[in-house]
Amino acid sequence: MSEQFSFSQITLAELFSQVAYSRSLRNADRQGLIAARMTGMLSEDDNTLIDRLLYGVRRGWLKVEG
């Protein structure tokens, strides 16, 4: 069973902290972040955190785990 990212289960700040510590991001979380971005209902701070996480993935600083 695949786990889905849910803002009710974990805040973006907590996710950011976990990813910064482990240097890895689950694929389901990455997909959830992209979907959340598309809603357009996030605060500027939330968008900044998502930008930083996705930038880290693109640059290879964070690995994406299945």
Distance bins in CASP14 RR format, pairs under 12 A and 6 or more apart:
PFRMAT RR
TARGET T0000
AUTHOR 0000-0000-0000
RMODE 2
METHOD distances of the structure
MODEL  1
1 28 0 0 0 0 0 1 0 0 0 0 0
2 26 0 0 0 0 1 0 0 0 0 0 0
2 27 0 0 0 0 1 0 0 0 0 0 0
2 28 1 0 1 0 0 0 0 0 0 0 0
2 29 0 0 0 0 0 1 0 0 0 0 0
2 31 0 0 0 0 1 0 0 0 0 0 0
2 32 0 0 0 0 0 1 0 0 0 0 0
2 66 0 0 0 0 1 0 0 0 0 0 0
3 9 0 0 0 0 1 0 0 0 0 0 0
3 10 0 0 0 0 0 1 0 0 0 0 0
3 26 1 0 0 1 0 0 0 0 0 0 0
3 27 0 0 0 0 0 1 0 0 0 0 0
3 28 1 0 1 0 0 0 0 0 0 0 0
3 29 0 0 0 0 1 0 0 0 0 0 0
3 31 0 0 0 0 0 1 0 0 0 0 0
3 32 0 0 0 0 0 1 0 0 0 0 0
3 65 0 0 0 0 0 1 0 0 0 0 0
3 66 0 0 0 0 0 1 0 0 0 0 0
4 10 0 0 0 0 0 1 0 0 0 0 0
4 26 0 0 0 0 0 1 0 0 0 0 0
4 27 0 0 0 0 0 1 0 0 0 0 0
4 28 1 0 1 0 0 0 0 0 0 0 0
4 29 0 0 0 0 1 0 0 0 0 0 0
4 30 0 0 0 0 0 1 0 0 0 0 0
4 31 0 0 0 0 1 0 0 0 0 0 0
4 32 1 0 0 1 0 0 0 0 0 0 0
4 33 0 0 0 0 0 1 0 0 0 0 0
4 35 0 0 0 0 1 0 0 0 0 0 0
4 36 0 0 0 0 0 1 0 0 0 0 0
5 11 0 0 0 0 0 1 0 0 0 0 0
5 12 0 0 0 0 1 0 0 0 0 0 0
5 14 0 0 0 0 0 1 0 0 0 0 0
5 15 1 0 0 1 0 0 0 0 0 0 0
5 18 0 0 0 0 0 1 0 0 0 0 0
5 19 0 0 0 0 0 1 0 0 0 0 0
5 25 0 0 0 0 0 1 0 0 0 0 0
5 26 0 0 0 0 1 0 0 0 0 0 0
5 27 0 0 0 0 1 0 0 0 0 0 0
5 28 1 0 1 0 0 0 0 0 0 0 0
5 29 1 0 1 0 0 0 0 0 0 0 0
5 30 0 0 0 0 1 0 0 0 0 0 0
5 31 1 0 0 1 0 0 0 0 0 0 0
5 32 1 1 0 0 0 0 0 0 0 0 0
5 33 1 0 0 1 0 0 0 0 0 0 0
5 34 0 0 0 0 1 0 0 0 0 0 0
5 35 1 0 0 1 0 0 0 0 0 0 0
5 36 1 0 0 1 0 0 0 0 0 0 0
5 37 0 0 0 0 0 1 0 0 0 0 0
5 50 0 0 0 0 0 1 0 0 0 0 0
5 53 0 0 0 0 0 1 0 0 0 0 0
6 12 0 0 0 0 0 1 0 0 0 0 0
6 15 0 0 0 0 0 1 0 0 0 0 0
6 28 0 0 0 0 0 1 0 0 0 0 0
6 29 0 0 0 0 1 0 0 0 0 0 0
6 32 0 0 0 0 1 0 0 0 0 0 0
6 33 0 0 0 0 0 1 0 0 0 0 0
6 35 0 0 0 0 0 1 0 0 0 0 0
6 36 0 0 0 0 1 0 0 0 0 0 0
7 13 0 0 0 0 0 1 0 0 0 0 0
7 14 0 0 0 0 0 1 0 0 0 0 0
7 15 0 0 0 0 1 0 0 0 0 0 0
7 29 0 0 0 0 0 1 0 0 0 0 0
7 32 0 0 0 0 1 0 0 0 0 0 0
7 33 0 0 0 0 0 1 0 0 0 0 0
7 35 0 0 0 0 0 1 0 0 0 0 0
7 36 1 0 0 1 0 0 0 0 0 0 0
7 39 0 0 0 0 0 1 0 0 0 0 0
7 41 0 0 0 0 0 1 0 0 0 0 0
7 42 0 0 0 0 1 0 0 0 0 0 0
7 43 0 0 0 0 0 1 0 0 0 0 0
7 46 0 0 0 0 1 0 0 0 0 0 0
7 49 0 0 0 0 0 1 0 0 0 0 0
7 50 0 0 0 0 0 1 0 0 0 0 0
9 15 0 0 0 0 1 0 0 0 0 0 0
9 28 0 0 0 0 0 1 0 0 0 0 0
9 29 0 0 0 0 0 1 0 0 0 0 0
9 32 0 0 0 0 0 1 0 0 0 0 0
10 16 0 0 0 0 0 1 0 0 0 0 0
10 17 0 0 0 0 1 0 0 0 0 0 0
10 18 0 0 0 0 1 0 0 0 0 0 0
10 19 0 0 0 0 0 1 0 0 0 0 0
10 26 0 0 0 0 0 1 0 0 0 0 0
10 28 0 0 0 0 0 1 0 0 0 0 0
10 29 0 0 0 0 1 0 0 0 0 0 0
10 32 0 0 0 0 0 1 0 0 0 0 0
10 33 0 0 0 0 0 1 0 0 0 0 0
11 17 0 0 0 0 1 0 0 0 0 0 0
11 18 0 0 0 0 0 1 0 0 0 0 0
11 36 0 0 0 0 0 1 0 0 0 0 0
11 42 0 0 0 0 0 1 0 0 0 0 0
11 43 0 0 0 0 0 1 0 0 0 0 0
11 45 0 0 0 0 0 1 0 0 0 0 0
11 46 0 0 0 0 1 0 0 0 0 0 0
11 49 0 0 0 0 1 0 0 0 0 0 0
12 18 0 0 0 0 0 1 0 0 0 0 0
12 19 0 0 0 0 0 1 0 0 0 0 0
12 29 0 0 0 0 0 1 0 0 0 0 0
12 32 0 0 0 0 0 1 0 0 0 0 0
12 33 0 0 0 0 1 0 0 0 0 0 0
12 36 0 0 0 0 1 0 0 0 0 0 0
12 37 0 0 0 0 0 1 0 0 0 0 0
12 42 0 0 0 0 1 0 0 0 0 0 0
12 43 0 0 0 0 1 0 0 0 0 0 0
12 45 0 0 0 0 1 0 0 0 0 0 0
12 46 1 0 1 0 0 0 0 0 0 0 0
12 47 0 0 0 0 1 0 0 0 0 0 0
12 48 0 0 0 0 1 0 0 0 0 0 0
12 49 1 0 1 0 0 0 0 0 0 0 0
12 50 1 0 0 1 0 0 0 0 0 0 0
12 51 0 0 0 0 0 1 0 0 0 0 0
12 52 0 0 0 0 0 1 0 0 0 0 0
12 53 0 0 0 0 1 0 0 0 0 0 0
13 19 0 0 0 0 0 1 0 0 0 0 0
13 20 0 0 0 0 0 1 0 0 0 0 0
13 43 0 0 0 0 0 1 0 0 0 0 0
13 45 0 0 0 0 1 0 0 0 0 0 0
13 46 0 0 0 0 1 0 0 0 0 0 0
13 48 0 0 0 0 0 1 0 0 0 0 0
13 49 1 0 0 1 0 0 0 0 0 0 0
13 50 0 0 0 0 0 1 0 0 0 0 0
13 52 0 0 0 0 0 1 0 0 0 0 0
13 53 0 0 0 0 0 1 0 0 0 0 0
14 20 0 0 0 0 0 1 0 0 0 0 0
14 21 0 0 0 0 0 1 0 0 0 0 0
14 29 0 0 0 0 0 1 0 0 0 0 0
14 49 0 0 0 0 0 1 0 0 0 0 0
15 21 0 0 0 0 0 1 0 0 0 0 0
15 22 0 0 0 0 0 1 0 0 0 0 0
15 24 0 0 0 0 0 1 0 0 0 0 0
15 25 0 0 0 0 1 0 0 0 0 0 0
15 26 0 0 0 0 1 0 0 0 0 0 0
15 28 0 0 0 0 0 1 0 0 0 0 0
15 29 1 0 0 1 0 0 0 0 0 0 0
15 30 0 0 0 0 0 1 0 0 0 0 0
15 32 0 0 0 0 1 0 0 0 0 0 0
15 33 0 0 0 0 1 0 0 0 0 0 0
15 36 0 0 0 0 0 1 0 0 0 0 0
15 46 0 0 0 0 0 1 0 0 0 0 0
15 49 1 0 0 1 0 0 0 0 0 0 0
15 50 0 0 0 0 1 0 0 0 0 0 0
15 52 0 0 0 0 0 1 0 0 0 0 0
15 53 1 0 0 1 0 0 0 0 0 0 0
15 62 0 0 0 0 0 1 0 0 0 0 0
16 22 0 0 0 0 0 1 0 0 0 0 0
16 25 0 0 0 0 1 0 0 0 0 0 0
16 29 0 0 0 0 0 1 0 0 0 0 0
16 33 0 0 0 0 0 1 0 0 0 0 0
16 45 0 0 0 0 0 1 0 0 0 0 0
16 46 0 0 0 0 1 0 0 0 0 0 0
16 48 0 0 0 0 1 0 0 0 0 0 0
16 49 1 0 1 0 0 0 0 0 0 0 0
16 50 0 0 0 0 1 0 0 0 0 0 0
16 51 0 0 0 0 0 1 0 0 0 0 0
16 52 1 0 0 1 0 0 0 0 0 0 0
16 53 1 0 0 1 0 0 0 0 0 0 0
16 54 0 0 0 0 0 1 0 0 0 0 0
16 56 0 0 0 0 0 1 0 0 0 0 0
16 62 0 0 0 0 0 1 0 0 0 0 0
17 49 0 0 0 0 1 0 0 0 0 0 0
17 52 0 0 0 0 0 1 0 0 0 0 0
17 53 0 0 0 0 0 1 0 0 0 0 0
18 24 0 0 0 0 1 0 0 0 0 0 0
18 25 0 0 0 0 1 0 0 0 0 0 0
18 26 0 0 0 0 1 0 0 0 0 0 0
18 29 0 0 0 0 1 0 0 0 0 0 0
18 53 0 0 0 0 0 1 0 0 0 0 0
18 62 0 0 0 0 0 1 0 0 0 0 0
19 25 1 0 1 0 0 0 0 0 0 0 0
19 26 0 0 0 0 1 0 0 0 0 0 0
19 29 1 0 0 1 0 0 0 0 0 0 0
19 30 0 0 0 0 1 0 0 0 0 0 0
19 33 0 0 0 0 0 1 0 0 0 0 0
19 49 0 0 0 0 1 0 0 0 0 0 0
19 50 0 0 0 0 0 1 0 0 0 0 0
19 52 0 0 0 0 1 0 0 0 0 0 0
19 53 1 0 0 1 0 0 0 0 0 0 0
19 54 0 0 0 0 0 1 0 0 0 0 0
19 55 0 0 0 0 0 1 0 0 0 0 0
19 56 0 0 0 0 1 0 0 0 0 0 0
19 57 0 0 0 0 1 0 0 0 0 0 0
19 61 0 0 0 0 0 1 0 0 0 0 0
19 62 1 0 0 1 0 0 0 0 0 0 0
19 63 0 0 0 0 0 1 0 0 0 0 0
19 64 0 0 0 0 0 1 0 0 0 0 0
19 65 0 0 0 0 0 1 0 0 0 0 0
20 49 0 0 0 0 0 1 0 0 0 0 0
20 52 0 0 0 0 1 0 0 0 0 0 0
20 53 0 0 0 0 1 0 0 0 0 0 0
20 56 0 0 0 0 0 1 0 0 0 0 0
20 61 0 0 0 0 1 0 0 0 0 0 0
20 62 0 0 0 0 1 0 0 0 0 0 0
21 62 0 0 0 0 0 1 0 0 0 0 0
22 29 0 0 0 0 0 1 0 0 0 0 0
22 62 0 0 0 0 1 0 0 0 0 0 0
22 63 0 0 0 0 1 0 0 0 0 0 0
22 64 0 0 0 0 0 1 0 0 0 0 0
22 65 0 0 0 0 1 0 0 0 0 0 0
23 53 0 0 0 0 0 1 0 0 0 0 0
23 56 0 0 0 0 1 0 0 0 0 0 0
23 57 0 0 0 0 0 1 0 0 0 0 0
23 60 0 0 0 0 1 0 0 0 0 0 0
23 61 1 0 0 1 0 0 0 0 0 0 0
23 62 1 0 1 0 0 0 0 0 0 0 0
23 63 1 0 0 1 0 0 0 0 0 0 0
23 64 0 0 0 0 0 1 0 0 0 0 0
23 65 0 0 0 0 0 1 0 0 0 0 0
24 30 0 0 0 0 0 1 0 0 0 0 0
24 53 0 0 0 0 0 1 0 0 0 0 0
24 56 0 0 0 0 0 1 0 0 0 0 0
24 57 0 0 0 0 1 0 0 0 0 0 0
24 60 0 0 0 0 0 1 0 0 0 0 0
24 61 0 0 0 0 0 1 0 0 0 0 0
24 62 1 0 0 1 0 0 0 0 0 0 0
24 63 1 0 1 0 0 0 0 0 0 0 0
24 64 1 0 0 1 0 0 0 0 0 0 0
24 65 1 0 1 0 0 0 0 0 0 0 0
24 66 0 0 0 0 1 0 0 0 0 0 0
25 31 0 0 0 0 0 1 0 0 0 0 0
25 32 0 0 0 0 0 1 0 0 0 0 0
25 33 0 0 0 0 1 0 0 0 0 0 0
25 34 0 0 0 0 0 1 0 0 0 0 0
25 50 0 0 0 0 0 1 0 0 0 0 0
25 52 0 0 0 0 0 1 0 0 0 0 0
25 53 1 0 0 1 0 0 0 0 0 0 0
25 54 0 0 0 0 1 0 0 0 0 0 0
25 55 0 0 0 0 0 1 0 0 0 0 0
25 56 0 0 0 0 1 0 0 0 0 0 0
25 57 1 0 0 1 0 0 0 0 0 0 0
25 58 0 0 0 0 0 1 0 0 0 0 0
25 60 0 0 0 0 0 1 0 0 0 0 0
25 61 0 0 0 0 0 1 0 0 0 0 0
25 62 1 0 1 0 0 0 0 0 0 0 0
25 63 1 0 0 1 0 0 0 0 0 0 0
25 64 1 0 1 0 0 0 0 0 0 0 0
25 65 1 0 0 1 0 0 0 0 0 0 0
25 66 0 0 0 0 1 0 0 0 0 0 0
26 32 0 0 0 0 1 0 0 0 0 0 0
26 33 0 0 0 0 0 1 0 0 0 0 0
26 53 0 0 0 0 0 1 0 0 0 0 0
26 57 0 0 0 0 0 1 0 0 0 0 0
26 62 0 0 0 0 0 1 0 0 0 0 0
26 63 0 0 0 0 0 1 0 0 0 0 0
26 64 1 0 0 1 0 0 0 0 0 0 0
26 65 1 0 1 0 0 0 0 0 0 0 0
26 66 1 0 0 1 0 0 0 0 0 0 0
27 33 0 0 0 0 0 1 0 0 0 0 0
27 34 0 0 0 0 0 1 0 0 0 0 0
27 57 0 0 0 0 0 1 0 0 0 0 0
27 62 0 0 0 0 0 1 0 0 0 0 0
27 63 0 0 0 0 0 1 0 0 0 0 0
27 64 1 0 1 0 0 0 0 0 0 0 0
27 65 1 0 0 1 0 0 0 0 0 0 0
27 66 1 0 1 0 0 0 0 0 0 0 0
28 34 0 0 0 0 0 1 0 0 0 0 0
28 35 0 0 0 0 0 1 0 0 0 0 0
28 64 0 0 0 0 1 0 0 0 0 0 0
28 65 0 0 0 0 1 0 0 0 0 0 0
28 66 1 0 0 1 0 0 0 0 0 0 0
29 35 0 0 0 0 0 1 0 0 0 0 0
29 36 0 0 0 0 0 1 0 0 0 0 0
29 50 0 0 0 0 0 1 0 0 0 0 0
29 53 0 0 0 0 1 0 0 0 0 0 0
29 54 0 0 0 0 0 1 0 0 0 0 0
29 57 0 0 0 0 0 1 0 0 0 0 0
29 62 0 0 0 0 0 1 0 0 0 0 0
29 64 0 0 0 0 1 0 0 0 0 0 0
29 65 0 0 0 0 1 0 0 0 0 0 0
29 66 0 0 0 0 0 1 0 0 0 0 0
30 36 0 0 0 0 0 1 0 0 0 0 0
30 37 0 0 0 0 0 1 0 0 0 0 0
30 50 0 0 0 0 1 0 0 0 0 0 0
30 53 1 0 0 1 0 0 0 0 0 0 0
30 54 1 0 0 1 0 0 0 0 0 0 0
30 56 0 0 0 0 0 1 0 0 0 0 0
30 57 1 0 0 1 0 0 0 0 0 0 0
30 58 0 0 0 0 0 1 0 0 0 0 0
30 62 0 0 0 0 1 0 0 0 0 0 0
30 63 0 0 0 0 0 1 0 0 0 0 0
30 64 1 0 1 0 0 0 0 0 0 0 0
30 65 0 0 0 0 1 0 0 0 0 0 0
30 66 0 0 0 0 1 0 0 0 0 0 0
31 37 0 0 0 0 0 1 0 0 0 0 0
31 38 0 0 0 0 0 1 0 0 0 0 0
31 54 0 0 0 0 0 1 0 0 0 0 0
31 57 0 0 0 0 0 1 0 0 0 0 0
31 64 0 0 0 0 1 0 0 0 0 0 0
31 66 0 0 0 0 0 1 0 0 0 0 0
32 38 0 0 0 0 1 0 0 0 0 0 0
32 39 0 0 0 0 0 1 0 0 0 0 0
32 42 0 0 0 0 0 1 0 0 0 0 0
32 50 0 0 0 0 1 0 0 0 0 0 0
32 53 0 0 0 0 0 1 0 0 0 0 0
32 54 0 0 0 0 0 1 0 0 0 0 0
33 39 0 0 0 0 0 1 0 0 0 0 0
33 42 0 0 0 0 1 0 0 0 0 0 0
33 46 0 0 0 0 1 0 0 0 0 0 0
33 47 0 0 0 0 0 1 0 0 0 0 0
33 49 0 0 0 0 1 0 0 0 0 0 0
33 50 1 0 1 0 0 0 0 0 0 0 0
33 51 0 0 0 0 1 0 0 0 0 0 0
33 52 0 0 0 0 0 1 0 0 0 0 0
33 53 1 0 0 1 0 0 0 0 0 0 0
33 54 1 0 0 1 0 0 0 0 0 0 0
33 55 0 0 0 0 0 1 0 0 0 0 0
33 56 0 0 0 0 0 1 0 0 0 0 0
33 57 0 0 0 0 1 0 0 0 0 0 0
33 62 0 0 0 0 0 1 0 0 0 0 0
33 64 0 0 0 0 0 1 0 0 0 0 0
34 40 0 0 0 0 0 1 0 0 0 0 0
34 42 0 0 0 0 0 1 0 0 0 0 0
34 50 0 0 0 0 1 0 0 0 0 0 0
34 51 0 0 0 0 0 1 0 0 0 0 0
34 53 0 0 0 0 0 1 0 0 0 0 0
34 54 1 0 0 1 0 0 0 0 0 0 0
34 57 0 0 0 0 0 1 0 0 0 0 0
34 64 0 0 0 0 0 1 0 0 0 0 0
35 41 0 0 0 0 0 1 0 0 0 0 0
35 42 0 0 0 0 0 1 0 0 0 0 0
35 50 0 0 0 0 0 1 0 0 0 0 0
36 42 1 0 0 1 0 0 0 0 0 0 0
36 43 0 0 0 0 0 1 0 0 0 0 0
36 46 1 0 0 1 0 0 0 0 0 0 0
36 47 0 0 0 0 1 0 0 0 0 0 0
36 49 0 0 0 0 0 1 0 0 0 0 0
36 50 1 0 0 1 0 0 0 0 0 0 0
36 51 0 0 0 0 0 1 0 0 0 0 0
36 53 0 0 0 0 0 1 0 0 0 0 0
36 54 0 0 0 0 0 1 0 0 0 0 0
37 46 0 0 0 0 1 0 0 0 0 0 0
37 47 1 0 0 1 0 0 0 0 0 0 0
37 48 0 0 0 0 0 1 0 0 0 0 0
37 49 0 0 0 0 0 1 0 0 0 0 0
37 50 1 0 1 0 0 0 0 0 0 0 0
37 51 0 0 0 0 1 0 0 0 0 0 0
37 53 0 0 0 0 0 1 0 0 0 0 0
37 54 0 0 0 0 1 0 0 0 0 0 0
38 47 0 0 0 0 0 1 0 0 0 0 0
38 50 0 0 0 0 0 1 0 0 0 0 0
39 46 0 0 0 0 0 1 0 0 0 0 0
39 47 0 0 0 0 0 1 0 0 0 0 0
39 50 0 0 0 0 0 1 0 0 0 0 0
40 46 0 0 0 0 1 0 0 0 0 0 0
40 47 0 0 0 0 1 0 0 0 0 0 0
40 50 0 0 0 0 0 1 0 0 0 0 0
41 47 0 0 0 0 0 1 0 0 0 0 0
42 48 0 0 0 0 1 0 0 0 0 0 0
42 49 0 0 0 0 1 0 0 0 0 0 0
42 50 1 0 0 1 0 0 0 0 0 0 0
42 51 0 0 0 0 0 1 0 0 0 0 0
43 49 0 0 0 0 1 0 0 0 0 0 0
43 50 0 0 0 0 0 1 0 0 0 0 0
44 50 0 0 0 0 0 1 0 0 0 0 0
44 51 0 0 0 0 0 1 0 0 0 0 0
45 51 0 0 0 0 0 1 0 0 0 0 0
45 52 0 0 0 0 0 1 0 0 0 0 0
46 52 0 0 0 0 0 1 0 0 0 0 0
46 53 0 0 0 0 0 1 0 0 0 0 0
47 53 0 0 0 0 0 1 0 0 0 0 0
47 54 0 0 0 0 0 1 0 0 0 0 0
48 54 0 0 0 0 0 1 0 0 0 0 0
48 55 0 0 0 0 0 1 0 0 0 0 0
49 55 0 0 0 0 0 1 0 0 0 0 0
49 56 0 0 0 0 0 1 0 0 0 0 0
50 56 0 0 0 0 0 1 0 0 0 0 0
50 57 0 0 0 0 0 1 0 0 0 0 0
51 57 0 0 0 0 0 1 0 0 0 0 0
51 58 0 0 0 0 0 1 0 0 0 0 0
52 58 0 0 0 0 0 1 0 0 0 0 0
52 59 0 0 0 0 0 1 0 0 0 0 0
52 61 0 0 0 0 0 1 0 0 0 0 0
52 62 0 0 0 0 1 0 0 0 0 0 0
53 59 0 0 0 0 0 1 0 0 0 0 0
53 60 0 0 0 0 0 1 0 0 0 0 0
53 61 0 0 0 0 1 0 0 0 0 0 0
53 62 1 0 0 1 0 0 0 0 0 0 0
53 64 0 0 0 0 0 1 0 0 0 0 0
54 60 0 0 0 0 0 1 0 0 0 0 0
54 61 0 0 0 0 0 1 0 0 0 0 0
54 62 0 0 0 0 1 0 0 0 0 0 0
54 64 0 0 0 0 0 1 0 0 0 0 0
55 61 0 0 0 0 1 0 0 0 0 0 0
55 62 0 0 0 0 1 0 0 0 0 0 0
56 62 1 0 1 0 0 0 0 0 0 0 0
56 63 0 0 0 0 1 0 0 0 0 0 0
56 64 0 0 0 0 0 1 0 0 0 0 0
57 63 0 0 0 0 1 0 0 0 0 0 0
57 64 1 0 1 0 0 0 0 0 0 0 0
57 65 0 0 0 0 0 1 0 0 0 0 0
58 64 0 0 0 0 0 1 0 0 0 0 0
END
